[in-house]
Amino acid sequence: MRAKTILRSILCLAVLALAGGRASAADILIVSDPWCPYACDPAGGQEGYMVEIARAAFGDAGLSVEYRVVNFQVMKRMMQEGSATAVPGASTDMEGALILPALPQGRSANGVAQRRGHGFAFAGPESFAGQKLAVVREYNYGGALQDYVKAHQDDPVRIEVLGGFGYSQVPQGLRLVRGGGADLFMDDVNVLLWNIGRLRLAGEVEVVSLRDDQNLYLGFSRKAPKAAEHVRLFEQGLARLRADGRLARILANYGLTDWDGTAGSPSQ
């Protein structure tokens, strides 16, 4: 049984690697692990609002777009080597691998999911003392949060690192919290809320914002062909979408509002 499980895992990893390495016939190749509402699994009926924005913006410029779901590690490799054009939901330039547009495509914060009644309150990373915190392998949570994860990631009493061969770490983390395998699971607030709703866990799991609001972008691989031109076309397209109301209609399909101006950050 163990040998069969290992074999299935190896085959799954091979399929994901092949999917990531397959050449695209489209002008623009967007890749991501499912990270709704920014980038979703199309099998669920929605691609994610950043993917839809990109399709509309590049469509106006006469460019075709392919969206491909891969796991986080494959996505990171493709952006570093330039074999994909863009990734939704970037908050940093991935250590220089990405070009970020001049204006953001969203705004959010890190948060933690906890069982209802658990009572966790955040006043800085020191608040995690005495809590078992689940995190996703190779994610960068930024600043002092990332410093905490890095300092304690080898301590299984403090940190549970979620990996695996697929792209189901967010549901995995939420179920771990619900079942008591971890006290907290850290990810983007909007991603946590989206998945709690999808998995119908709202009666059992709640989200606490860590109040480190940051801008989110469609990040463009610096090594991809025509990267600077694609960034320029996307920025122009996003301005058109906001001006003619298409941006608001796309966001409304995800229960979100425009992050620009007085509307504030996208919220569920």
C-alpha positions, 0 to 999 in steps of 0.5 A: 500500500505504501509503495502504491501511494509513493508511486501515485505521488511520483506520477502526480508530480510528473503530471504537474511538471509536464503541465507546467513545461508544456509550451503555450500557443497563446500570446500571454501565459498566466500560471498560478496555484488556485488562490481564489478570488485572485486565481481559481481552479476553472473547474469550479466555474471561475478563473479568478478576478485577476485572470479575468482582468488580464483576459479583458485587458489583453483582449482589447490589445488583440492578444490571446491569453491562456490560464494554466493551473500548476502547483506553487513550486512549478509556478515559481520556477516558471516565473523565474525562468521566463517560461510563463508571462504572469502570475496573479496575486504577487505582493513582492517581485519574487526576489527580482524575478517579477516586474510589478505594474505601477498600480496594484490590482488588489489589496489585502492582508495576511490572516489566520484561520482558527476554530471558532472559540479558540480565542487567538488575538494578534498583537505581533509575531510574539502572539504565536507563542503557544500556538501551532501555526500551519504554513505553506511550504515556500510561501513568503508571508513578508516582514516579521511574519516571515522572520517568525516562520523562518526562525521556527520552521524546523520546530514541529511544536510551533510550525506545521509546514504544508507541502504535497504534490498537488495544489490543495494546501489551503483546504488542507490547512483549513481542515487541519485547523478544524480537526485540531491538528493545528491551532492556526493556519496562515494565508491571505485573508480573502483566500481564507474567507473564500475557501471557508465559504466554498468548504462550508466551514463558516460555522466551525472556522473563523479568520483573524486579520493580521492587519499587514495590508499590502498591495497585490499585483499581476506580476510579470516574469522579467525573463519572459519575451516582451515583458515590458511591453506586456506590462504597459499594455496591461496597465493601459487595459486596466485603466480602460476597464476601470473607466468603462465599468467592466472592472466593477462588473468583474469584481462583483462576480466575486463579491468584491469592490474596487480597491481604488479610491474611496472603495477601499480594499477588496472585501467579501 
